[in-house]
Amino acid sequence: METSEMEEKMEVEVIQNSMENISIFPCHHEEEAAVAGPPHEALFVVLTYLPLYELLAMSEVCKSLRHTVNNDVLQWLVVQGPLNWRLSDEILVKLSSKMNGKITTLGLISCVKITDSALLQVVRNNPLINTLHIPGCIGLSPEGIIKAVEILSKQNKTLKSLQLAGIYSIKKEHLETLHSHLKLNSSDPQNQNQPLLYHEYRNSSSHLPASDRQIDVEMCPRCNQVRVVFECAKVLCNIKDKKSKWFRECKGCCVCIPRCAQCGGCMDYLEQEETACMDILCSECWLHLPKCDFCNKPYCKRHALQQTVSPGSSGFLCDVCQDVSQDFYVIG
């Protein structure tokens, strides 16, 4: 137990020092500067859109990029894996202070250690924030989120995008308050959320909804909880004529209605098929995907790159079967 606590303390110290110096990688740029030319100008534009980890990596490419990262005021602060679970309140405040109040996009993806105190401090010091993405930040309270949105709404008129998926403490009354600060009227057709399909949402590399939503969560019509709500991708399910025998009311969150990871369609529980990546597929999608040579399970599109080519075969092995086969040969 003591060893685990000591390792965690050392990791925190390392990440704190790294972020303060904007460096987490061994410095080789001084040795390579003599043989390498200056970076293309387009790279300096790309820097403003990189998540924190990639930004730190780019700072070690050469002196020019390092100088830009250290001294230029960037407007995009996005923290996701692998740094998100180590990001603390203190580190976030120090890091945001380097932006000199110019942050316009703040993305904290599953940063579980961040609390209301740090979020509100960053928001107060950066009145230009118009995009606030804090999905999975379970250390935040509904009251803290509402206060942050209220501050930004007053300072910057209104937020363009707010993401709260995975924060399950938000209730109906909290959502209504957020709508009032965002100046959203659910009865106004212009403010109705655009249809969101499950497979498009989860396959997005940037965790952005595949629509122009101002807020990503709403009341699920089935469980009455505040969650991301999906429409069905099946054509027959979208027929609006309730007198039709094909009509099915299958709008809801992924907890209430299981959906295929490949096509986004709703499924009956008996229709669910297993995959090698632990996602679920409908029978039709399962039949059309290549299967592992050993366990006969496919990967969904999102995890297809995890396939390992099977020796002496045109097929592949999944991760689990690959490990089993290696253990077999070692024992043999």
Buried (B, 14 or more C-beta within 10 A) or exposed (E): EEEEEEEEEEEBEEBBEBBEEBBBEEEEBEEEEEEEEEBEEEBBEBBBBBBBBBBBBBBBBBBBBBEBBEEEEBBBBBBBEEBBEBBBBEBBBEBBEBBEBBBBBBBBBBBBBBBBEBBBBBBBBBBBBBBBBBBBBBBBBBEBBBBBBBBBBEEBEBBBBBBBBBBEEBEEEBBEBBBBBBEBEEEEEEEEBEBBBBBBBBBEEEBBBBEEBBBBBBBBEBEEBBBBBBBBBBEEBBBEEEEEEEBBEBBBBBEBBBBBBBBBBBBEEEBBBBBBBEBBBBEEBBEEBEBBBBBEBBBBBBBEEEBBEBEEEEEBBBBEBBEEBEEEEEEE
